Each structure stands twice: as structure tokens, then as C-alpha cells.
């Protein structure tokens, strides 16, 4: 169960467009960089076809993310700073 401060932190991140949940709801146009809803197929600015992966999926492919709580972690981390889950080091 999340503490009150954790609940407030997560809600604030969601409200201001930060964190994993916000990133899961967005795509980025590879042609012009415009943000779009994850459900969108075409960019509203340049009409290019949007990628299938969300901003979170793109980020997860390029950076370390805890497999349990999806907190961003350094590539060399052995444990998640958020939940304490043991994570394997990523090869460089």
C-alpha cells in the first residue's frame, strides 16, 4: 500500500505530465516531434504516420527501467531505488 506522500508524488507527476503513466499515454512524431495521444495514428501537425511505440516503450528500450515498478534506473544499478527490487546490470 502506498504512503500518502507517495500517492501525492505520483498524482503530481501524472498531473504535470511526468512519469511512466504519462509517457505510456504519448507518442512522438518522428518527422516533426509533435506529441500525440498513444491512440493516434497520424500526426495532427504534419500528417505523417506515427510510430506504433509509445514514448515509454521508446524510453524503456534505450534506458534502464525497474522490471517491478518501472522506475528509471541507472544502467549500473543493482537494486531499484524505489522498490528495492534486484535488477541486473545492463551490458554497455
C-alpha positions in Angstrom: 0.0 0.0 0.0 1.4 3.4 -1.0 2.0 6.0 1.6 0.2 9.4 1.5 3.4 11.1 0.3 3.9 8.5 -2.4 0.3 8.9 -3.6 0.7 12.7 -3.7 4.0 12.4 -5.6 2.5 10.1 -8.2 -0.6 12.2 -8.7 1.6 15.3 -9.1 3.7 13.6 -11.7 0.6 12.5 -13.6 -1.0 15.9 -13.4 2.1 17.7 -14.8 2.8 15.1 -17.5 5.8 13.3 -15.9 6.4 9.6 -15.1 5.8 6.3 -16.7 2.0 6.7 -16.8 2.2 10.0 -18.7 4.8 8.5 -21.1 2.6 5.5 -21.8 -0.2 7.9 -23.0 2.0 9.6 -25.6 3.7 9.1 -28.9 6.2 11.4 -30.7 6.1 12.2 -34.4 9.4 11.1 -35.9 9.1 13.7 -38.6 8.3 16.9 -36.7 8.5 16.0 -33.0 4.9 16.8 -32.1 3.4 14.9 -29.2 0.3 12.9 -29.8 -2.0 10.6 -27.9 -1.0 6.9 -27.8 -4.1 6.0 -29.7 -3.4 8.4 -32.6 -2.3 7.0 -35.9 -1.3 10.2 -37.8 0.4 13.4 -36.6 -2.0 16.4 -36.3 0.7 18.8 -37.4 2.5 17.2 -40.4 0.1 14.3 -41.1 2.9 11.7 -41.0 2.2 8.2 -39.8 3.1 7.9 -36.1 5.2 5.1 -34.7 3.4 2.2 -33.0 5.5 2.5 -29.8 4.7 5.0 -27.1 7.2 7.4 -25.6 7.5 5.0 -22.6 8.3 2.0 -24.9 10.9 4.0 -26.7 12.4 5.2 -23.5 12.4 1.7 -22.0 14.2 0.3 -25.0 17.0 2.9 -24.6 17.3 3.2 -20.8 17.2 1.1 -17.6 13.8 0.6 -16.0 12.9 -1.5 -13.0 11.1 -4.6 -14.0 8.8 -4.4 -11.0 7.8 -0.7 -10.6 9.0 0.8 -13.9 11.2 3.4 -12.1 14.0 4.7 -14.3 17.3 3.4 -13.0 21.0 3.9 -13.9 22.5 1.3 -16.2 24.9 0.2 -13.5 22.2 -0.2 -10.7 21.9 -3.5 -8.9 18.8 -2.5 -7.0 15.9 -0.2 -7.8 16.0 2.9 -5.6 12.2 3.0 -5.5 11.1 -0.6 -4.6 14.4 -2.3 -3.8 14.0 -5.0 -6.4 17.2 -6.6 -7.6 18.0 -5.7 -11.2 20.6 -7.0 -13.5 23.3 -4.7 -14.9 22.7 -3.8 -18.5 25.6 -4.5 -20.8 27.1 -1.4 -22.4 
